Amino acid sequence: MLLVSMLLGYAIFSRNGLLAWGGYSSQLHDSKAELKSVEAERARIVNRVQLLDPAHVDPDLADELIRRELNVGHPDEVVVPLN
């Protein structure tokens, strides 16, 4: 009887027991939210890389990057950053 109660107590109150299950589910929820955020950022980066492919560069993106990096622009231009 003592052995069964010890095993039952271990199954409930141990580090990996039933009471720890709530913590694991909240960690899983947080990790899924972080994964969604990282996947969205990755998709944004993949899109930018595809737009800068040497075979067919997007002229608007190339112009934006050139103007930003070289700080080239006319005094009457208005630059609206999209980031």
BELNORDA-V788012 format. One record per residue. NEAR is the number of other ideal C-beta (glycine too) atoms within 10 Angstrom. Layout:
BEGIN
((NEAR) (NEAR))
END
This chain:
BEGIN
((5) (6) (7) (8) (9) (10) (10) (11) (11) (12) (11) (11) (11) (11) (8) (10) (13) (10) (11) (13) (10) (9) (10) (10) (10) (10) (10) (10) (10) (10) (10) (10) (10) (10) (10) (10) (10) (10) (10) (10) (10) (10) (10) (11) (10) (10) (11) (12) (9) (10) (15) (13) (9) (5) (4) (9) (12) (14) (9) (9) (13) (12) (11) (15) (15) (11) (13) (13) (8) (8) (7) (10) (11) (5) (4) (5) (8) (5) (8) (5) (6) (4) (4))
END
